[in-house]
Amino acid sequence: MTKLKNSFLDFITLFSSFSTLFCCALPALFVALGAGAVFAGLVSQVPQLVWLSENKGLLFIFSGSMLALSGFLQWKNRNAPCPVDPKLAKKCMRTRSISRKIYFSSLSLFVVGGLFAYVLPHFMEH
């Protein structure tokens, strides 16, 4: 049951971190590349992107809390025993490695989204 909880938490963490890119980094990238019209077309096809941008504070709070919880569980289970059976032990170690990669990918996406949402706009004002 714990593995199912960790897998679900990894999925939620990745999804919420990825959504920070859609709310903040992707619009800035399109505008910086001179593709504002492409982004306007994308928003007309997927209007939920506007909702993400309007609620970026809540999105970042949720994503950050999911990342913190996932990071805590990753750290807590880093030395958890794997099954004795060699095949199951190999799968256990592989799953742990994949979970770690997903976590750090999610963390990277969160940081990039945060930079575009909160840090870079302050440099653009001056």
N, C-alpha and C positions, 0 to 999 in steps of 0.2 A: 504494500500500500504506500510506503514511503517513496518508492521509485515513481509511482504514479503521481503523487503529489509534487515531487521534484520536476517531473516532465511537464506537468501542467503549469507549474510556476515558471519554468524556463520558457514555455510557449507564451504565457502572459507577459513575461518580462520582455521577450523579443518583440512581441506585437506592440506593446506600449512604447518601447524605445524606438521602434521603426516609425510609429505614428508621430514622434517628435520631429523626425525628418520631414514628413509630409506637411506638418504645420508650419515649420520654420525654415529649414535648410533648403528644401526644394524650391519654394517660391523665390528665395533670395538668389539661388543659383540660376534659375531661369531668367530672372531680371538682369543679373550680372552678365549673362551670356547674350543679352539682347533678344531673348525669346519670351518676352512678356506675353505676346499674343498666344504663344503655345500654351503657356500656363493658364491664360484666360479661357482658352478652349478646353483645357483639362478641367478647370473648375466648373465650366458649364456642363460638362459630362458627368462629373463627380462632385456635386455640391456639398458633400459631407466634408470636403477639404476646408471649406470656409468655417464650418463648425469647429474643426480642430484648431484652426488659427484663432478663432474667437475665444476658445477655452484653453489656451495654451498653459495658463497657470495651473489649472486643475490637472491637465495632462502631464505636466512635469512633476507635480506633487505625486500623482499616482504612479508614474513611471519610476521616479526616484525611490518611492517606498517599496515598490516591487523589486527594484534592483537591490536595495538594501536587504530586504528579506531573502532574496535569492542568494546574495553574496554571503549572508550569515549562514544559510543552510549549506552552501558549498563549503565554507570553511569548517563548519561543524562536522560534516560528513567526509572530510578529506582523508581521514585515516580509518574510515569504517571498514570492517572486514568484508571481503568478498567470499563467495562460496568456495568450498574446498575442491569441488569438481573443476578440472582444468578448463573445460569448455565454458562453463558458467563463469569462472573467474576471469577468463579472457573477455567475455561479453561484459562483465561488470566493469572491468578496467576501461574497456572501449566506451561504454556508456558514460562513465565518469569523465573521460577525456572529452567526449562530444559535448557533454553538459558544460564543462569548463569553457570550451570554445564558444558555445552559444552565449554563455554569460559574458565573456569578455567582448564578444561582438555586440551584444546588447549595450554594454557599458560604453563602448566606442560610439555607437549610434546616439546614445543619450548625450554624450559630451559634445558631439558635433551639432546635434540639434540645439543644445543649450548655448553653444557659442553663437550660432546664427540667431537665436531668439533673444538672448539677453546681453551678450558681450559685444559682438560686432556692431549692433546698432548704436552703442555709445561712441564708438570710434567714427562712425559715419556722420554723427551730428556735428563734430568739430572740424 
